[in-house]
């Protein structure tokens, strides 16, 4: 005949378990290690500081990782690093390389150096107005050309001229601080001068044109 021993039933308490939840949840050693795959900045916004400077801000409820990475895209090209700041920083100022349509994106850099989920801004468009250009005949051999309102992106100034509706040719290229130049002319005729800023990437900005002048 089999005998059965009595079983003593003891209450079991689970540490970290809440009575209202049917699932178990446990305290993590590192609170910044929660939801890394989903945590990301939100509300990425770009605001103008000047023609060439923009401040990008974002919100972040969860802050995993070790830093925050800001990148920018210009006119649909590749993304480039704009700034890398501390994990708790929520804005950064960057200098734009030139006029165009920009998209900014922000992500957390994680402890393994990978990047988390990106969040993107709406398009931010900055333009560069052409300079104001004037031309004055000094004598039968010289014209004085002056300009104003060059872009802050300027690294050099290109001055071109045409004569009697012929194609424009480069007359001179000056340092970015130049505001005028005396140019020799090749003979009588109708002249137009135009000025543009050379940008950091070697391209030229918008041309500003003088009114046509006639040299007797």
C-alpha positions as CSV (number, residue, x, y, z in Angstrom):
1,X,0.0,0.0,0.0
2,X,1.4,3.4,-1.1
3,X,1.7,6.2,1.4
4,X,1.6,9.9,0.4
5,X,3.6,12.5,2.2
6,X,1.8,15.8,2.9
7,X,3.0,18.7,0.7
8,X,3.7,22.0,2.4
9,X,2.6,25.0,0.3
10,X,4.6,28.2,0.9
11,X,3.8,31.6,-0.6
12,X,6.2,32.6,-3.4
13,X,7.1,36.3,-3.9
14,X,8.7,37.4,-7.2
15,X,11.0,40.4,-6.9
16,X,10.2,43.1,-9.4
17,X,6.8,41.7,-10.3
18,X,3.7,43.9,-10.1
19,X,0.4,42.3,-9.1
20,X,-1.6,44.0,-11.8
21,X,0.6,42.6,-14.6
22,X,0.4,39.0,-15.8
23,X,4.0,39.3,-17.1
24,X,7.2,39.4,-15.2
25,X,9.4,42.5,-15.3
26,X,12.8,43.0,-13.8
27,X,14.9,46.0,-12.8
28,X,17.8,46.6,-15.2
29,X,21.3,47.5,-13.9
30,X,21.6,50.4,-16.5
31,X,18.4,52.5,-17.0
32,X,19.9,53.9,-20.3
33,X,19.9,50.4,-21.7
34,X,16.1,50.3,-22.0
35,X,14.5,50.2,-25.5
36,X,17.7,50.9,-27.4
37,X,16.2,49.6,-30.6
38,X,13.2,52.0,-30.4
39,X,14.6,55.0,-28.5
40,X,15.4,57.9,-30.8
41,X,15.2,61.7,-30.9
42,X,11.9,63.3,-31.8
43,X,10.8,66.7,-33.1
44,X,14.0,67.5,-35.1
45,X,13.8,71.1,-36.1
46,X,16.1,73.5,-37.9
47,X,16.1,77.3,-37.2
48,X,18.0,80.1,-39.0
49,X,20.8,81.9,-37.2
50,X,22.3,83.6,-40.2
51,X,22.7,83.1,-43.9
52,X,25.2,80.3,-43.4
53,X,24.5,79.1,-39.8
54,X,21.6,77.0,-38.6
55,X,20.7,75.6,-35.1
56,X,19.2,72.1,-35.1
57,X,17.2,71.0,-32.0
58,X,15.5,67.8,-31.0
59,X,13.7,66.2,-28.0
60,X,14.7,63.0,-26.4
61,X,12.7,61.1,-23.7
62,X,15.0,58.1,-23.6
63,X,18.8,58.7,-23.8
64,X,20.7,55.5,-24.5
65,X,24.2,55.3,-25.7
66,X,27.1,57.7,-25.3
67,X,26.5,60.6,-27.7
68,X,24.1,62.2,-30.1
69,X,25.0,62.5,-33.9
70,X,23.7,65.2,-36.2
71,X,24.0,64.8,-40.0
72,X,22.9,66.9,-42.9
73,X,22.0,66.3,-46.5
74,X,22.2,69.0,-49.2
75,X,20.1,69.0,-52.4
76,X,19.4,65.3,-52.2
77,X,23.0,64.2,-51.9
78,X,24.8,62.1,-49.3
79,X,24.5,62.7,-45.6
80,X,27.5,64.3,-43.9
81,X,28.4,64.7,-40.2
82,X,27.4,68.1,-38.9
83,X,28.1,67.6,-35.2
84,X,28.5,65.0,-32.5
85,X,27.5,66.1,-29.0
86,X,26.9,64.7,-25.6
87,X,24.1,62.3,-24.9
88,X,22.1,64.9,-22.9
89,X,22.6,67.8,-25.4
90,X,19.5,68.7,-27.4
91,X,20.7,71.2,-29.9
92,X,23.8,72.0,-32.1
93,X,24.8,74.8,-34.4
94,X,26.5,74.0,-37.7
95,X,27.8,76.1,-40.6
96,X,26.3,75.2,-43.9
97,X,28.6,74.7,-46.9
98,X,26.4,76.7,-49.3
99,X,22.8,77.6,-50.4
100,X,20.4,74.7,-51.0
101,X,17.7,72.5,-49.6
102,X,18.8,70.7,-46.5
103,X,17.5,67.7,-44.5
104,X,18.8,67.1,-41.0
105,X,18.8,63.8,-39.1
106,X,19.7,62.9,-35.5
107,X,20.5,59.6,-33.9
108,X,22.1,58.2,-30.7
109,X,25.5,56.7,-30.9
110,X,25.4,53.5,-28.8
111,X,28.0,52.0,-26.6
112,X,29.2,49.6,-29.5
113,X,29.7,52.7,-31.7
114,X,26.7,51.9,-33.9
115,X,23.9,54.4,-34.5
116,X,20.4,54.0,-33.4
117,X,17.2,55.0,-35.1
118,X,17.4,58.2,-37.2
119,X,14.8,61.0,-36.9
120,X,14.5,63.6,-39.7
121,X,13.7,67.2,-40.0
122,X,11.4,68.8,-42.6
123,X,13.3,70.5,-45.6
124,X,15.2,73.6,-44.7
125,X,15.9,75.9,-47.6
126,X,18.5,78.7,-47.7
127,X,19.2,80.9,-50.7
128,X,21.9,83.3,-51.7
129,X,20.8,86.6,-53.3
130,X,23.0,87.9,-56.1
131,X,25.3,90.9,-55.4
132,X,24.4,94.4,-56.5
133,X,26.8,95.5,-59.3
134,X,27.6,98.9,-60.8
135,X,29.9,99.9,-63.6
136,X,31.3,103.4,-64.3
137,X,33.4,104.6,-67.2
138,X,36.6,106.2,-65.9
139,X,38.1,106.9,-69.3
140,X,38.4,105.4,-72.8
141,X,40.6,102.6,-71.4
142,X,39.2,101.8,-67.9
143,X,35.9,100.9,-66.3
144,X,35.4,100.9,-62.5
145,X,33.2,97.9,-61.3
146,X,31.9,97.8,-57.8
147,X,29.6,95.4,-55.9
148,X,27.8,94.9,-52.6
149,X,26.0,92.2,-50.6
150,X,28.3,89.3,-51.3
151,X,27.4,86.0,-49.5
152,X,29.0,84.9,-46.3
153,X,29.9,81.7,-48.1
154,X,32.3,83.7,-50.4
155,X,35.9,82.5,-50.7
156,X,36.7,84.6,-53.8
157,X,35.1,87.1,-56.2
158,X,34.8,86.4,-59.9
159,X,34.3,89.4,-62.3
160,X,33.3,88.8,-65.9
161,X,32.4,91.0,-68.8
162,X,31.0,90.9,-72.3
163,X,31.3,93.3,-75.2
164,X,28.6,93.9,-77.8
165,X,26.5,90.9,-76.7
166,X,29.4,88.5,-77.0
167,X,29.8,85.6,-74.5
168,X,31.0,86.6,-71.0
169,X,34.7,86.0,-70.3
170,X,36.5,86.1,-66.9
171,X,38.1,89.5,-66.4
172,X,39.6,88.8,-63.0
173,X,39.3,86.8,-59.8
174,X,39.9,88.6,-56.4
175,X,40.0,87.7,-52.7
176,X,36.7,87.6,-50.9
177,X,37.2,91.0,-49.2
178,X,37.3,92.9,-52.5
179,X,34.5,95.3,-53.2
180,X,35.6,97.0,-56.5
181,X,38.1,96.8,-59.3
182,X,39.3,98.9,-62.2
183,X,39.3,96.9,-65.4
184,X,40.9,97.7,-68.8
185,X,38.7,97.6,-71.8
186,X,39.6,96.5,-75.3
187,X,38.0,99.2,-77.3
188,X,34.7,101.1,-77.8
189,X,31.4,99.3,-77.5
190,X,28.6,98.2,-75.3
191,X,29.8,96.4,-72.1
192,X,28.0,94.5,-69.3
193,X,29.8,93.2,-66.2
194,X,28.7,90.5,-63.8
195,X,30.0,89.4,-60.4
196,X,29.6,86.1,-58.6
197,X,31.0,84.6,-55.4
198,X,33.1,81.5,-55.6
199,X,32.0,79.1,-52.9
200,X,33.9,76.6,-50.7
201,X,33.2,73.7,-53.1
202,X,34.6,75.7,-56.1
203,X,31.2,76.4,-57.6
204,X,29.9,79.9,-58.4
205,X,26.9,81.5,-56.7
206,X,24.3,83.6,-58.5
207,X,25.6,86.3,-60.8
208,X,24.8,90.0,-60.2
209,X,24.7,92.1,-63.4
210,X,25.6,95.7,-64.0
211,X,23.5,97.9,-66.3
212,X,25.0,98.0,-69.8
213,X,27.4,100.9,-70.4
214,X,28.7,102.3,-73.7
215,X,32.4,103.2,-74.1
216,X,32.9,105.7,-77.0
